[in-house]
Amino acid sequence: MAKRSGTKRPLTARQNSPVHIEALSFGSLMNALRSEMDLTQTALANRLKRSTSFVSLLETGQRSPSREFIDELAEALELPQDSDQKRQLIQAAGFEPGEISGVLERIVNAIAEQTHMSESNRLLLHADLGAQIEGWTEYFRNQKRYEQGLFDDTALHYEQLLHRRHYSPTLNTCLQISLAETFVQSGELSRAETLAKNARARVEDLEVAPDRSPTLGAEIRALQGLIFVHNGNYPMGKALLEQSVTIYQKLLTSGHVSDDVGYIGLGSSYKRLAQVALLQGEPEGALTYCITAEAYLYRANPSVERNHWLLRTAEQRAWAYAKLGDFTQAIALRKHTREEFAKVHDDYALTRNSLYTGDDYLGQIKSQVKKALNELSVGVTDRTGLKRRADAIRRALSAPSIRELIESAECCYRDAKKGFEGSGQNILMGRCLSNLGIILRYKALLVGDMSLLNDAQNLLVDALSLEQGIGHWRRLPGIYEALADLAVDRMSLSGAQFYYGKALEALDSLLVRSADTAAAAQRERIFTGLQVVNAHLKEAQPSRRLLGVFGAEKWQSICERLVDLILGFVMQNQHANGLIALSNREDSWIERIYALDSEEGGRTLVQNRLSDALALKVPAGLSPVGVGIHQLRHKQFTQVIENAHGTTQDLSRDICSRLHVERSIANSDTFELTHEQVSNALHFLTAYPQGYQLNSSVYEVPLGYEVKRSHVLIEVPDTLAPLFDSREEVKQHKVTLCYEFDDDALARSLLGIAREFADMCVAMGDQAPKPEPTDSWLQRLRDKQTVYAGIIKDNIFLPSSRQVASH
């Protein structure tokens, strides 16, 4: 039976409720009180002016309430200020107002006795001190969320606290620092950098409590150092961490901080310096930093904070041992730290431990693969080189100990992935996704299951998208290298060439500034791989073409990656029943296209022909129902373009093939339809540039797709259909496979490929066959009295003399 929404009942009815609310958690208590009011979650959310999901998260314990929210909730539930139910809500949330209020009252009374203040001033002091106490209480409570790895939740609460301008400058500065630390973990590095700069300015302008100013300055420098490290600028990061060390050493020497604060500050700073050394490929230096960090930490008195930093330093030491090849020591330390985290029920630390342990296993696997490749005889660039390379990798992976490591590493990474999901921990999630992808690649080579290569590629593409999204540039070369290695496994040499090239570009970019030992080794490894691939491409026979001759090798490489991506996704998701139709003229498919176009915002469309939505004239082959839908689609598409506000989300982007369009306009059967499409495309480009963008290429694409947010439509032509579907009816008949998926990762990957196509289209418009941007090309087609039938030469359309009556 559905619940009644918003029905009120007298408070007295709840006094006799059978629910024993004293024994409930906050979420359960909130649920019980809501049920007593016969309110649905949606009804309560409306009263609170919050989302239903927010109410659900509170009731399931996935979010914690603020003290202010409890007041809002009590009002929404019609609880009197002094009611038992409100008191129980406060206590269930972990607030003890009675004790704090008593202490505050005694402090105010003591000051009043010494200063003989008036009653109005006494009330003012009470209110201000109470506000600061409440703020600091919320601040420390939110730090617990941070320690639990709930970074999205933590950031939300810190931002709410920062909006309360009545807090002291010291508290506001601490809030800025802590929010910046949270943004670092979630990968929002530019926002973290802005907050750190603001906090540092407040400290340097002496806006904070004088006794805390130096230590806050040291922590801010350490924070800024970590931000530079995550951005790939290791020298600047190291310099700032060394400044933090210097400040703590001076404070200890001068006696301006307690020994515990100074020693823990030095220990944490040296631990972070160890992290920089490891990223730079200097494990020996990292071990020295770890030993120094532990020496300072052990000088501090035992505390939870000291134990936290000792365990984090042990994690760095394990990483250093793994980099030095001492995996026995590394695994022993991982086991020790895991046991310690388990003792204190630190689930987030256990999730990190799973990731780091997986990295140690992966390090052992990579060392054996590297050894096997080094033992290959000379001549890896001959025709048999790639086969011998693959055989050597498989032999290394087939050793029983390595098989076991692959399984163990996969379990670790999957556990870590599950733990990070939904937490907002993007920095470590990217690392987890890419390394799990590498493990699945090894597993695919070992067991001969090529579907695992699709899983591996999807994970690597997700990792690439995540790292690019958060600006974590230093990891990009490694992901590109892994994608290149995977392309070699598939014998997609042009794809490998592309990814190796992207890896070298990333290493040489200004954003990375990589001149350290680790980058030099990575650059040499990638360059070697690129040489091998280039040698094979040079002597290999012309590779298969997906739709005839693509001409430019880079364009062909993008096309091959496009087919690999979609083929892998379709094979992996056959259970999802994404196949909608066997013709792009079926009513069911026309309905799906119209449904996508009707969604809010602009779309991205990649195909050879111009969009059917550009013309009111009906394409051939539609049923009467399809004709009606097509006309509605044209109207809807036009409205979207004309009503666009200039945001990225509003813009509709099309990519087409000039060859295909000029063929169609030269054909008397399709002239009128294509001419209307050309005319409207030119009109939208010039009149509504904020709503429509068209790029055109002299080459064709192998298949068509349309993307809006996570909604994806794909049309696979008959030439490629047998690759996707092995059924006899697909092989014997010319069909177009029409797929529909709702997948955010696939959509992001396809949008990335569309951007690459668009960039090449722009470059082509400035070059062959003659400089002609897309708008000029459209104008020529629209206005020309003579329309060319054309001939094909390397997929570049060349004019002939055929006359066609003008429209």
Secondary structure as UniProt FT lines:
FT   HELIX           11..15
FT   HELIX           21..23
FT   HELIX           26..36
FT   TURN            37..38
FT   HELIX           41..48
FT   HELIX           52..59
FT   TURN            60..61
FT   HELIX           67..76
FT   TURN            77..78
FT   TURN            81..82
FT   HELIX           84..92
FT   TURN            93..94
FT   HELIX           97..115
FT   HELIX           119..147
FT   TURN            148..149
FT   HELIX           151..162
FT   TURN            165..166
FT   HELIX           169..186
FT   HELIX           189..204
FT   TURN            205..206
FT   TURN            210..212
FT   HELIX           213..230
FT   TURN            231..232
FT   HELIX           234..254
FT   HELIX           259..279
FT   TURN            280..281
FT   HELIX           283..299
FT   HELIX           304..323
FT   TURN            324..325
FT   HELIX           327..343
FT   TURN            344..345
FT   HELIX           347..374
FT   TURN            380..381
FT   TURN            383..384
FT   HELIX           385..397
FT   HELIX           400..420
FT   TURN            421..424
FT   HELIX           426..447
FT   HELIX           451..470
FT   HELIX           473..475
FT   HELIX           476..489
FT   TURN            490..491
FT   HELIX           493..507
FT   TURN            510..512
FT   HELIX           517..539
FT   HELIX           553..572
FT   HELIX           574..576
FT   STRAND          579..581
FT   TURN            584..585
FT   HELIX           587..598
FT   STRAND          604..606
FT   HELIX           612..614
FT   TURN            620..621
FT   HELIX           624..642
FT   TURN            648..650
FT   STRAND          652..657
FT   HELIX           658..666
FT   TURN            668..670
FT   HELIX           671..687
FT   TURN            689..691
FT   STRAND          692..697
FT   STRAND          704..708
FT   TURN            709..710
FT   STRAND          711..716
FT   TURN            718..720
FT   HELIX           721..724
FT   HELIX           728..732
FT   STRAND          737..742
FT   HELIX           744..765
FT   HELIX           774..783
FT   STRAND          791..793
FT   TURN            794..795
FT   STRAND          796..798
//
